[in-house]
Amino acid sequence: MEHILNPGFESKPPRHQQTRLDELDVGIIHVPAERKNPIYRVRKLRIIIVPVSIMFLTKDKDSVDSSIRYCGVDLLRSTTHLTDTESVDGAFRKICQKPNKIIHNVQMIRKIMSEIDVVKGLKHVWERIEVASSKRPINLQKCKPRLVAVSKTKPKELIIDSYNAGQRHFGENYVQELILEKCPEICWHFIGLLQRNKVNKIVSAPNLYLVETVESEKVASSLNTAWLKSRKADEKLRVMVQVNTSGEEEKNGCSPAEVASLVKFVLENCKSLEFVGIMTIGKYGYDTSQGLNPDFLSLVQVREEVCKSLGLCAAQVELSMGMSDDFEQAIELGSTNVRVGSSIFGYREKKPSTKITEKITEGIHNVKV
């Protein structure tokens, strides 16, 4: 972590505040993207991400829970990484707030959420997908990428609004069944960690379209058994194999070298599953201006190896890669499935005001962890 923004500090914080972030009730963080997992080990702090370029830490459990109930803001615990946030812009995560005002008030957050325009956010993302698709090689332009709106923890009203605007595929860690009545054609993509003890609950979810996070033979077998028990014999569950192309320890997924073997296992031993592709998450904070994302290039190569090894054609192996910060480059490289959250559910009209950005440097102090 590079900085703590706290207008209350008039000088460099005392040493105990530099080394014990759990002493801080509230802080605003400014995180350079090149730092690996900058708050991975921050203890005893709850982390709220409001998907409108505002981020803060708080120990106030009541306000956190209330904020989630009212607004659906993302709650990431101390062992979870900051990913897919609207605040990411190139090499930096831009954090801003009004000076001397701590944003932990539920009403304040509700006001912020009310400014989010999901329909315009969707339209903007669709337009960007069209432009990126036009830059693909001619042989790939016929296949339009699928947009998966990552709606996890978002208010049901925002999901329903995006559904009514024409969006059908949504990414979730769990299925919000109450939405199904108003969104009968919704297609759920499970994109969270697939735990074997929760497989039965996942496969029983109505409108489950695809599980994107199969990372081992044990998980595949559990899914296969659970699906066979809960569904018709001729109805298969679509699955993707998750690949950890970056080799980062905190990420899930099998290694690139293990993919062909796992895909073969699914094809030969999991008759209730339909293998449809491979998925990866690009390296956190990668600056696309530095060149092609190596994780995307790696996934393309993995597909070539899988196809060659198992006698499959490229059309049988989808590529799920690309999120809010990098989906355009992923599409240009052949992605058929992009997962976008903050650019949709955190979209706000940009206002021609520079007051906030002028204040962002006030009260910034170096803090080493």
C-alpha positions as CSV (number, residue, x, y, z in Angstrom):
1,M,0.0,0.0,0.0
2,E,1.5,3.3,-1.0
3,H,-0.8,5.9,0.5
4,I,-3.5,6.6,3.1
5,L,-5.5,9.7,2.3
6,N,-6.7,11.2,5.6
7,P,-7.3,14.9,5.8
8,G,-6.9,14.7,9.6
9,F,-3.2,14.0,9.3
10,E,-1.1,17.2,9.3
11,S,2.2,15.4,9.1
12,K,3.5,12.0,8.5
13,P,1.5,9.5,10.7
14,P,3.1,8.1,13.8
15,R,5.0,4.8,13.3
16,H,2.3,2.7,14.9
17,Q,-0.2,3.9,12.3
18,Q,2.2,3.1,9.6
19,T,2.6,-0.5,10.6
20,R,-0.8,-1.2,12.2
21,L,-3.5,-0.3,9.8
22,D,-6.1,-2.0,12.0
23,E,-5.8,1.1,14.2
24,L,-7.4,3.1,11.5
25,D,-11.2,3.3,11.7
26,V,-11.5,4.8,8.2
27,G,-9.0,5.5,5.5
28,I,-9.0,6.2,1.8
29,I,-6.5,4.3,-0.2
30,H,-4.6,5.2,-3.4
31,V,-3.1,2.1,-4.8
32,P,-0.6,2.0,-7.7
33,A,-1.5,-0.9,-9.9
34,E,2.0,-2.2,-10.1
35,R,2.0,-3.2,-6.5
36,K,0.9,-6.8,-6.0
37,N,-2.2,-7.3,-3.9
38,P,-1.6,-4.0,-2.0
39,I,-4.1,-4.7,0.8
40,Y,-4.1,-8.5,0.8
41,R,-2.9,-8.7,4.4
42,V,-4.7,-5.8,5.9
43,R,-6.2,-7.3,9.1
44,K,-9.3,-6.5,11.1
45,L,-10.7,-4.2,8.5
46,R,-13.8,-4.5,6.3
47,I,-13.4,-3.1,2.8
48,I,-16.2,-1.5,0.9
49,I,-16.0,-0.7,-2.7
50,V,-18.6,1.7,-4.0
51,P,-18.5,1.2,-7.8
52,V,-18.2,4.9,-8.5
53,S,-14.5,5.6,-7.8
54,I,-15.0,5.8,-4.0
55,M,-13.3,3.4,-1.8
56,F,-12.9,3.3,2.0
57,L,-12.1,1.0,4.9
58,T,-14.3,0.8,8.0
59,K,-14.8,-1.3,11.1
60,D,-18.3,-0.1,11.5
61,K,-20.1,-3.4,11.0
62,D,-23.6,-1.9,11.2
63,S,-23.1,0.7,8.5
64,V,-21.4,-1.9,6.3
65,D,-24.2,-4.4,6.6
66,S,-26.8,-1.6,6.1
67,S,-24.9,-0.3,3.1
68,I,-25.0,-3.8,1.5
69,R,-28.7,-4.2,2.2
70,Y,-29.6,-0.8,0.8
71,C,-27.1,-0.4,-2.0
72,G,-25.5,-3.8,-2.8
73,V,-22.0,-2.4,-2.6
74,D,-19.2,-4.9,-2.8
75,L,-18.0,-6.2,0.5
76,L,-14.5,-7.7,0.3
77,R,-12.9,-9.2,3.4
78,S,-9.3,-8.7,4.3
79,T,-8.2,-11.7,2.3
80,T,-9.9,-10.7,-0.9
81,H,-8.3,-8.6,-3.7
82,L,-9.5,-5.4,-5.2
83,T,-10.5,-6.3,-8.7
84,D,-12.8,-5.1,-11.5
85,T,-13.5,-1.7,-9.9
86,E,-14.4,1.4,-11.8
87,S,-11.6,3.2,-10.0
88,V,-8.9,1.4,-12.1
89,D,-7.6,3.7,-14.8
90,G,-4.4,2.5,-16.5
91,A,-1.7,2.2,-13.9
92,F,-3.5,3.8,-11.0
93,R,-6.7,3.3,-8.9
94,K,-8.1,6.8,-8.5
95,I,-9.7,7.4,-5.2
96,C,-11.5,10.6,-4.4
97,Q,-13.8,12.1,-1.8
98,K,-14.9,15.4,-0.5
99,P,-12.4,16.7,2.0
100,N,-13.1,16.1,5.7
101,K,-16.2,14.0,5.0
102,I,-16.1,10.3,5.7
103,I,-18.4,8.4,3.4
104,H,-19.8,5.7,5.7
105,N,-23.3,7.1,5.9
106,V,-25.9,4.9,4.3
107,Q,-27.9,7.8,3.0
108,M,-24.9,9.2,1.3
109,I,-24.1,5.8,-0.4
110,R,-27.8,5.5,-1.5
111,K,-27.5,8.9,-3.1
112,I,-24.4,7.9,-4.9
113,M,-26.0,4.6,-6.1
114,S,-29.0,6.5,-7.4
115,E,-26.7,8.3,-9.8
116,I,-25.6,5.1,-11.5
117,D,-27.2,4.6,-14.9
118,V,-27.1,0.9,-15.8
119,V,-28.8,1.4,-19.1
120,K,-26.2,3.9,-20.3
121,G,-23.5,1.8,-18.9
122,L,-24.7,-1.2,-20.8
123,K,-25.0,0.8,-24.0
124,H,-21.5,2.2,-23.6
125,V,-20.1,-1.3,-23.1
126,W,-22.0,-2.7,-26.0
127,E,-20.5,0.0,-28.2
128,R,-17.0,-0.7,-27.0
129,I,-17.5,-4.4,-27.8
130,E,-18.6,-3.6,-31.3
131,V,-15.6,-1.4,-31.9
132,A,-13.2,-4.1,-30.5
133,S,-14.9,-6.8,-32.5
134,S,-14.3,-4.9,-35.7
135,K,-10.6,-5.0,-35.0
136,R,-10.5,-8.7,-34.9
137,P,-9.1,-10.9,-37.7
138,I,-11.7,-11.5,-40.4
139,N,-12.2,-15.1,-39.4
140,L,-13.2,-14.0,-35.9
141,Q,-15.5,-11.2,-36.7
142,K,-18.4,-13.5,-37.4
143,C,-18.4,-14.6,-33.7
144,K,-19.7,-11.8,-31.6
145,P,-18.4,-12.0,-28.0
146,R,-20.9,-12.7,-25.2
147,L,-21.2,-10.0,-22.5
148,V,-21.6,-11.4,-19.0
149,A,-22.7,-8.6,-16.6
150,V,-21.0,-9.3,-13.3
151,S,-23.8,-8.5,-11.0
152,K,-22.7,-10.1,-7.7
153,T,-23.7,-8.2,-4.6
154,K,-25.5,-5.6,-6.8
155,P,-29.1,-4.5,-5.9
156,K,-31.7,-6.5,-7.6
157,E,-33.2,-3.3,-9.1
158,L,-30.0,-2.7,-11.1
159,I,-30.0,-6.2,-12.4
160,I,-33.6,-6.0,-13.4
161,D,-32.9,-2.6,-15.1
162,S,-30.1,-4.1,-17.1
163,Y,-32.3,-7.2,-18.0
164,N,-35.0,-4.9,-19.3
165,A,-32.4,-3.1,-21.4
166,G,-31.7,-6.3,-23.2
167,Q,-28.9,-8.0,-21.1
168,R,-29.4,-11.7,-20.5
169,H,-26.1,-13.2,-19.2
170,F,-25.1,-12.4,-15.6
171,G,-22.1,-13.5,-13.5
172,E,-22.7,-14.4,-9.9
173,N,-21.2,-16.2,-7.0
174,Y,-24.7,-17.2,-6.0
175,V,-28.0,-17.0,-7.7
176,Q,-30.5,-14.3,-6.6
177,E,-33.6,-16.4,-7.1
178,L,-36.0,-13.5,-6.3
179,I,-35.0,-11.9,-9.5
180,L,-36.2,-14.8,-11.6
181,E,-39.9,-13.8,-11.5
182,K,-39.2,-10.6,-13.3
183,C,-36.3,-11.9,-15.5
184,P,-37.5,-15.3,-16.8
185,E,-34.9,-15.6,-19.6
186,I,-31.9,-14.7,-17.4
187,C,-28.8,-16.8,-17.8
188,W,-26.6,-17.2,-14.7
189,H,-22.9,-17.8,-15.0
190,F,-21.2,-19.1,-11.9
191,I,-17.9,-17.3,-11.6
192,G,-16.9,-17.8,-8.0
193,L,-14.7,-20.3,-6.2
194,L,-16.3,-23.7,-6.7
195,Q,-16.3,-25.5,-3.4
196,R,-17.3,-29.2,-3.4
197,N,-19.5,-28.9,-0.4
198,K,-21.6,-26.3,-2.1
199,V,-21.9,-28.0,-5.5
200,N,-25.5,-29.3,-4.9
201,K,-26.8,-25.8,-4.1
202,I,-25.2,-24.4,-7.2
203,V,-26.5,-27.0,-9.6
204,S,-30.0,-26.7,-8.2
205,A,-30.2,-23.0,-9.1
206,P,-32.8,-22.2,-11.8
207,N,-31.5,-20.8,-15.1
208,L,-27.9,-21.8,-14.4
209,Y,-26.3,-21.5,-17.8
210,L,-22.6,-22.0,-17.3
211,V,-20.0,-22.8,-14.6
212,E,-16.8,-21.0,-15.5
213,T,-14.6,-22.1,-12.7
214,V,-13.8,-25.8,-12.9
215,E,-10.2,-26.2,-11.8
216,S,-9.7,-29.8,-10.8
217,E,-10.9,-33.4,-11.5
218,K,-12.4,-33.6,-8.1
219,V,-14.5,-30.5,-8.7
220,A,-15.5,-31.7,-12.1
221,S,-16.6,-35.1,-10.7
222,S,-18.6,-33.4,-7.9
223,L,-20.4,-31.2,-10.5
224,N,-21.0,-34.2,-12.7
225,T,-22.6,-36.3,-9.9
226,A,-24.7,-33.4,-8.6
227,W,-26.0,-32.4,-12.0
228,L,-26.9,-36.0,-12.9
229,K,-29.0,-36.3,-9.7
230,S,-30.8,-33.0,-10.1
231,R,-31.5,-32.8,-13.9
232,K,-32.6,-34.8,-16.8
233,A,-30.2,-37.3,-18.2
234,D,-30.1,-35.6,-21.7
235,E,-29.6,-32.1,-20.2
236,K,-25.9,-31.3,-19.8
237,L,-24.3,-28.5,-17.7
238,R,-22.0,-26.2,-19.6
239,V,-18.6,-25.8,-18.0
240,M,-15.3,-24.0,-18.5
241,V,-11.9,-24.9,-17.1
242,Q,-10.3,-22.1,-15.2
243,V,-6.6,-21.5,-16.0
244,N,-4.2,-19.6,-13.8
245,T,-2.2,-18.1,-16.6
246,S,-0.4,-15.6,-14.5
247,G,0.8,-18.1,-11.9
248,E,-0.3,-15.8,-9.0
249,E,-0.7,-17.9,-5.8
250,E,-3.9,-16.1,-4.7
251,K,-5.7,-17.0,-7.9
252,N,-7.7,-20.1,-8.5
253,G,-7.3,-22.3,-11.6
254,C,-5.1,-25.1,-12.9
255,S,-1.8,-24.4,-14.5
256,P,-1.6,-24.1,-18.3
257,A,0.3,-27.4,-18.4
258,E,-2.6,-29.2,-16.6
259,V,-5.4,-27.9,-18.9
260,A,-5.4,-30.6,-21.6
261,S,-5.4,-33.4,-19.0
262,L,-8.3,-31.8,-17.1
263,V,-10.3,-31.2,-20.3
264,K,-9.7,-34.8,-21.4
265,F,-11.0,-36.0,-18.0
266,V,-14.2,-34.0,-18.3
267,L,-14.8,-35.2,-21.9
268,E,-14.2,-38.9,-21.0
269,N,-15.5,-39.2,-17.4
270,C,-18.1,-36.5,-16.9
271,K,-21.0,-37.3,-19.2
272,S,-23.4,-34.9,-17.5
273,L,-21.0,-32.0,-18.3
274,E,-20.5,-30.2,-21.6
275,F,-17.0,-28.7,-21.9
276,V,-17.3,-25.4,-23.8
277,G,-14.1,-23.5,-23.1
278,I,-11.4,-22.2,-20.9
279,M,-11.3,-19.1,-18.7
280,T,-8.6,-16.9,-17.2
281,I,-8.4,-13.7,-15.2
282,G,-5.7,-11.3,-16.4
283,K,-2.9,-10.2,-14.1
284,Y,-4.1,-7.6,-11.6
285,G,-3.2,-4.1,-12.6
286,Y,-1.6,-4.9,-16.0
287,D,-1.2,-1.8,-18.0
288,T,-2.6,-2.6,-21.5
289,S,-0.7,0.4,-22.9
290,Q,2.5,-1.6,-22.4
291,G,1.5,-4.2,-25.0
292,L,-0.6,-7.3,-25.3
293,N,-1.7,-8.9,-22.1
294,P,0.5,-12.0,-21.6
295,D,-2.3,-13.8,-19.8
296,F,-4.6,-13.5,-22.9
297,L,-1.8,-14.6,-25.2
298,S,-1.2,-17.6,-22.9
299,L,-4.8,-18.6,-23.0
300,V,-4.9,-18.5,-26.7
301,Q,-1.8,-20.7,-26.8
302,V,-3.4,-23.1,-24.3
303,R,-6.4,-23.5,-26.5
304,E,-4.2,-24.4,-29.5
305,E,-2.5,-27.0,-27.4
306,V,-5.8,-28.5,-26.1
307,C,-7.2,-28.6,-29.6
308,K,-4.0,-30.3,-31.0
309,S,-3.8,-32.8,-28.1
310,L,-7.5,-33.8,-28.1
311,G,-8.5,-33.4,-31.7
312,L,-10.8,-30.5,-31.1
313,C,-11.4,-27.5,-33.4
314,A,-11.0,-23.9,-32.1
315,A,-14.8,-23.3,-32.4
316,Q,-15.4,-26.0,-29.7
317,V,-13.2,-24.2,-27.2
318,E,-14.4,-20.7,-26.1
319,L,-12.1,-18.2,-24.6
320,S,-13.5,-16.4,-21.5
321,M,-11.1,-13.6,-20.8
322,G,-11.4,-9.8,-20.3
323,M,-13.0,-7.7,-17.6
324,S,-13.8,-4.0,-17.2
325,D,-10.3,-2.8,-17.6
326,D,-9.1,-5.0,-20.4
327,F,-12.0,-6.6,-22.2
328,E,-11.4,-4.7,-25.5
329,Q,-7.9,-6.1,-25.9
330,A,-9.2,-9.5,-24.9
331,I,-11.8,-9.3,-27.7
332,E,-9.2,-8.3,-30.2
333,L,-7.2,-11.4,-29.3
334,G,-10.2,-13.7,-29.7
335,S,-12.2,-13.7,-26.5
336,T,-15.7,-15.0,-26.9
337,N,-16.9,-14.3,-23.4
338,V,-16.1,-11.1,-21.4
339,R,-17.1,-10.5,-17.8
340,V,-17.8,-6.8,-17.1
341,G,-19.0,-5.4,-13.8
342,S,-18.1,-1.9,-12.8
343,S,-18.3,-0.4,-16.3
344,I,-22.0,-1.4,-16.2
345,F,-23.1,-1.2,-12.6
346,G,-20.8,1.6,-11.6
347,Y,-21.5,3.8,-14.7
348,R,-22.1,7.5,-14.0
349,E,-22.3,10.4,-16.3
350,K,-19.0,12.3,-16.3
351,K,-19.4,15.9,-15.1
352,P,-17.0,18.7,-16.3
353,S,-15.8,19.5,-12.8
354,T,-12.2,19.4,-11.6
355,K,-12.8,20.2,-8.0
356,I,-12.6,16.6,-6.8
357,T,-9.4,15.8,-8.7
358,E,-7.9,19.0,-7.4
359,K,-8.5,17.9,-3.9
360,I,-7.3,14.3,-4.3
361,T,-3.7,15.1,-3.3
362,E,-4.7,16.8,-0.1
363,G,-3.7,14.9,3.0
364,I,-1.7,12.2,1.2
365,H,1.0,10.6,3.4
366,N,3.3,7.8,2.6
367,V,2.6,4.7,4.7
368,K,4.7,1.5,4.4
369,V,3.2,-1.8,5.3
